[in-house]
Amino acid sequence: MSKIIETLNPGDSNLGKKVAEPFEKFFRSESSSGILLLLFTIIAMILANSTLSSQYFDFWNIKIRIGVGNFELNKPLILWINDGLMAIFFFFVGLEIKREIRVGELSTLKEAALPIGAAIGGMAIPALVYIIFNLGEPGESGWGIPMATDIAFALGVLALVGKKIPLSLKIFLTALAIVDDLGAVLVIALFYTANLKLSYILIALIILAVLFLFNRLKIRHPAFYIVLGIVLWFLFLKSGVHTTVAGVLLAMTIPAHTRIDRGNFIRKIKHYITRFQRACGNGVSLLTNQEQQESVQAIELACHEVESPLQRLLHDLHFWVLFIIMPIFAFSNAGMIINAELFETIDLNVFLGILFGLVIGKPLGILLFSYLLLKLKIASLPAFTNWGQFIGLGFLAGIGFTMSLFINGLAFQIEVLSSTAKLAILVASVIAGIAGFLLLNYSTKRKIRKEESNA
């Protein structure tokens, strides 16, 4: 990956720029999603503190029933979002994790060492900071809240610094956030699950085994996985294990292999393009030219065969997750009433635990674990970056928002604790975002001036 990154750095060959374009497009999409998240969060806060406050909260508690015979689900709208739509979000996260493990920044031990180590430090230290404030207190169960990183917001702030930010730093932040998400899923599965029903878990494991068998048998059509995936989601919902775990496990069963390799794809495309061009000479309209139609259909089939189901699902879900599901989650979960009563009843230990966990613990954990890995020569700093930029990135990772709000909903059932945590998440994310932006902006400009003076 390091060699690839070198080719992607600004000022290199045209080939490098062409390779970099998909990454740049991806990061622009993430930044746009961050802006949308911020907009819906602001709208939720305005509605929650306006004359429409009761209507806002009542709306999310509308009961929606879906059932066939004895199988019935009757839940408030907010739970359909948190247990249903967010399961799709975690399915998408699972697909990203699998892609990174197979071909991305986590595909080799050397490449994966730094983001994995940084992510572990960025989860362990914030949790420890939170526990220091809340050990033996009513809010003790919220230790998982400051462990999270919101990749959409973090990349959105990173984009504000400008195009001078090395692409390697953006890729590293993405890899770190993916490992962070995996850690959050494990924490949810192991520590925020209660009242397990073993019969449902057993059936879910059988379904999961069937899905892995489909993968081994090279069954590629997404419909097989989606239908059984819905069954798996239902079983996890009834089992007591959170449905987010079902989403990630389902993603692990999705085939990442292609039906044909790159060489066969190129040969097929060349053959059918030649055939298409040859058929143009008879002057027959494309609408009635059978040979041209067959060539186009064969090219379309070849494109389908060279793309894995994992790639196709990632592409198809990208817009829905970033621009529909995450904003809906923010709109439904970020709203809270801010008044004198909140500040009178606020749990200071929870507030300070989350605030210091995200703003101090997160960058400290990332930097400490990264420094140890670099000193032990297990990993190296991302290409074209300096320590100032790396510290700024550590602060950006303290933007917890989406995942922190999600874990808050699992950790706290008491309104005072939940509202305190929401306020702390919002304040901490704003502080971390501003600190990260200022450090990155200063370090990047200083690096550019130094390079220009040495030129």
N, C-alpha and C positions, 0 to 999 in steps of 0.2 A: 504493500500500500504506500510506503514511503516514496518509492520510485514513481508511483502514479501521481502522488501529491506534488512531487517536484515538477512534473510535466503540467500540472494544473495551475501552478503559481503564475500570477500575472506577469506578462513580459516574455513568456516562453512561446513556443511554436504555435501555429494555428491549430495543429492537431490537438495540443494540450487544451486550447480554448474550446474546441469542439467536444472533447471529453468532459470538460468542466461544466458545459451548459446544462446537462440534466440535473447536476447537483445544485447549480445556481437557481434553476427553475423550482426545484424542490424546496429550497430554503426560502424563496420568495413566497411560495404557497404557505409555508409554515408561518412566516411573518404576518401574512394577511389573516391567517386564522387567529393569531395572537391579538391582532387589532379587533377582530370581530368578538373574541372572547371578552376583551376589555369593554367593548361597547355594550354587550348584553349584561355584563356585571354591573355597569353603571346604571343601566335601565332597571335592573332588578332592585338595586339599592334605592333608586328614586321611587319606584312603585311601593316598595316596602315601607317607605317613610312618608308617603303621601296620603291623601284622602282615600285612595284606592287600596290601601294596605290590607284591609280585611278581605277584599275581593281577590287580591293577589295570592294570599295564603290559602284562602278557601278553594281557589281554582286548582291548586296542586294537590288538594285533599279529596277531589272528586273521585268517587269509587268507579272503577271500570272492571266489568266482569267479562271474562272469556272462559267458556266451558263447553264440554261435550259430555253428556251423561254424568258419570260420577267424577269426571276430571274437571275441576273448576278452579279458576284463579280469580279472586275478587280483591283487588288491591287499589290503594289510592294512586292517582296519576304519578305522583312523585316517586313511588316505588317502581312503577312500570319504567320510568326513566332510569332510575338508579340500578335496578336489577335487570332490566331488559336492554335499553339502548346502550348502557355502559358495558354490558356483556359483549356487544358488537365492538365497542371501543377497545376492550381488552382482547378480543379476537384479532383486531387489527394490530394491536401492540404485539401479540403473539406471533403474527406473521412477520412483523419487522424483526423480532428477536431471532426467528428461525432463519430469515434471509441473512442477517448479520453473522450468525454462527456459520452458515454455509459458505458465503462468498464475500462477506463484508469485513468490517473493522474487527470483528470478533472471530474470524475464521482461522487464525493461527494464534498460538500462545504468545508469540512475540508482539503481534499487533494488538491482541486483546488485553495484555498485561496491564497497561496503563489505564484504559477506561474502566476495566473491572476493578482494579485496585482503588482508583479514585472514587468510583461509585460506592464501594464497600466503606471507605472512609467517610464519604459523604452521607452515608446512612447511619453508620455506627456512632459517630461523634454527636450528631444532632439528637439521636435517641438518648444518648448518655446525658447530654446537657438537659434535656427535658426531664429525665428521671431525677437528676440532681434537685430540680425545683419541685417535683411532684411525688417523690417516693413516700408512700404511706398516705398520700392526700387523695381526695375524691376524684381528681382528674388524672390519676396514675395511668389509667388505660389508654390515654391519648399519646403515648410515646411514639407511635408510628406516624403521627401527623407531620412532624418536621423532617421526615426522612425523604420526602418526595421532591421531584423536580418537574416543573411544567415546561415541556420542550417547546410548545407553541409560543408561550410568552417569552421564554429565554431566547429563542431564535429571532423573535420579533424585535427584542431590544438589541440583539447582536446586529440585526440588519440596519438599525438606526445609526450605528457607528460608521457605516459606509462600506464600500467595496474594497477598501484597503485591508480589511480583516482577512488573514490567510484562510484559504479554504480548509486547510488541515485542522484549524481550530474549530470550524463549524462541524466538520466530520467527527472530531473528537467529542464535542458537546453532544452530538446526536447519539454516538455510541454510548457515552456515559449515561445519558437519559434512558436509553433502552435497557441497560443493565439495571439502572435505578428502578425502572418499571417492573422488571423481573423480580427484583428484591421486594417491591411493594406487593406484588401478587403472592409471593411466598409468605410475607408477613400477614396478609389478609387470610390466607389459607390456614396458617398455623396458629395465629393468635386472635383473629377476629371471627372465629367460627365457634358456634356453641350448639348444644342440643342436637347432636348428630343422630340421624336415623340410618342405621347400618344397611337396612334392606334396600333403600334407595341408592346408597353408595355402591353396594354390590352390583345392582343392575347397571348403574352408570359406568362402572369399571368394565362390565361385559360389552356395553355399547362402545366404549373407548377402544377395547381390544378389537372389535369388529372394524372400527375406523382405521386402526393401524394395519389391519389385514387388508383392507381396501388399498391402502397405500402400497403395501408389499406386492399386491396383485396388479399394481400399476393402473388402477381404476382412476381416471383423471377427471371425469365430469363432476363439476362442483355440486350438482344437485344431490348426488348421493351423500356427500359430506354435510350439506346444509340441512337436509331432512333429518338425518341422524343427529346433527348438531343441535337442532331444536329440541329433540327428545332428550339429549344430554343436558341441555340447559334446564329443562323442566325437572329432570331428576336431581340435579344439583340444587335447584331452588327448593325442592321438597326435602332434600337430605339435611339441610342446615349449613352445608358448605356454600360459601358465597358464589354466585353465578359467574363472577369475574374469572374464577379459576377454570370454570368450564370453557369460557371463551379462549383462554390461553392454551389449555389442553387440546381443544379442537384444532387450533391453529397448528399445533405440532404434528397433526395427522395429515395436513394438506400436502399433497405431492409437490416436491420442488424440482422434479426431473422433467425434461422435455421429451416429446415423442421422437423428434429427430435432432441430430446435432447441428452445429453451425455449418459444417462443410456440406452436409446433405441439403440444408436449407438454401445455401448459396447456389448449389447446382440446380436445384429445382426451380428457384426463382429465375435464374438465367435461362433455363430451358423454356419456361412458359412465357417469359418476356419476349424471347426470340420467336416463339410460336405466335404470340399476339401480334408482333410487328409484321410477321410474314402474312398473317391473315388480313392485314390492313390494305394490302395491295389490290384486293378484288373489288374495292369500291362499295361493298355492301355495308349498310348501316350497322352500327354497333348493336342496335336493338334486335336485329335479326341475324347477326353473324354468330353462328353456333360455336365456331372454333374460338373466337375471341371470348365469348362468354365462358366457355369451358376453361380457357387459360386464366381468366380473372378469378374464377371459382377455385381453381387449383392453387393459385397464388395465395388466396385468402385462407385456404386450408393449410398450406405450408406455414403461413404466419401463425396460425392457431397451434400447429404442432411444435413450433420452435419456442413457444411461450409456455412456461410452466403454469399450472393452476395457481401456485403461490403468487407468481408475478401478476397474473390476471386479476386475482382477488385483491391484491394490494392496490393495483391501479383502479379497479372499480370502486373500492371502498374509500379511497383517499379523500375525495371530495365530500362524501357523506359524513365521514367521521370528523374531518377538520372543520367543515363549514355548516354542518347541520347538528350532529350529535353533541359535540363539545359545547357549542353555543347554547343549545337547549339545556344541557346539564348546568351550565353557568347561570342561565336565566332562572332555573328552577331552584338552585341550591344556594346561590350567593346572596339572595335577599335576606336582610336582617333589619330589625328595628333598632336604630341608634337613638337613644334618648337618655335622660338623666337616670332612669331606672337601671339601664344596662350598666352604666358606670358605677352605680351604687352596689350592684350585685355581682359585678365582674369577679371572676376567680383569678386573682393576680398571679398565682403560681402557674396556672394553665397559660395565661397570657404571656408571661415572661419566658416560660419553657419553650413555647412555640416561637416567640420573637427571637430569642437568643439562639435557639436551635437552628432556625433557618438563616438568620443574618450572620451569626458567628460560627456556629457548629458546622454548617454545611461547607463554607469555603475552607475552614480550618481542617476539617476531615479530608477534603479533596486534596489540599496542598500537602498535608502531613503524609498521607499514604503515597501520594505521587512522588514526593521528595525521597521517601525511603526506597521506592522502586528504582528511581533514577540513581540514587547513591549505590544501590546494590547492582546496578547496571543490568537490571532485568528489563527495563523499558527506557525509552528516550522521549524527550519533549517533542510535541508535534512540530513538524517542519515549518520553518519560517516564523516561529513564534518566540517571544521572550517571556520572562517570568512575570513582568507587569501585566501582559495580556492574559497569562494563565491565571493570575490572581483575580483579575476582573471576571474571567470566565467562572471561577469558583463562586463569586458572589452571584452571578446570573443563575447558577444552579440552585441558589437559595430562593428562587421564585417557585413556591410550592403549589400554588393555586389549585388546579383541577384535581390532582391526586390527593392533595392535602384535604380539600373539602370532602372528597369521597371517603377517605379514611375517617374524617371527623364524624360523618354520618354513621359509620359503623362503631366508632369508639364511644360516642356519647349519646345517650338517650335523654339525659336531663337537659332541659332547654337552656339553663344558665351556662352550663359548661359548653354546649354546642355553640351558643351565640358568642361566648368569649373566644372560643377557638376560631370562629369565622372572622371576628374582628382582628385577632392576632395574625391570621393567615394573610388577610388583606394588607395590614400595616407592614408586616415583615416582607411580603412580596414586593411592595412598593419601594421599601428601603433597599432591599437587595438589588432590585432592578436599577434604581438610580445609582447606587454605589458601583455596580458592575459596569454600567454605561460610562460613568465618569472615568473609572480606572482604565477601561478598554480604550476609550477615546484618547486619553492622555498618553497611554503607553504606545498606541499605534502611531500617533502624531510624532512622538519622540523618536520612535524607531525609524519612521520615514525621514525625519530631519537628519538623523545619524547616517542613514544610508546615502542621503544626498550630499552630505558633507564629506563622506569618504569616496564619493564617485569622482 
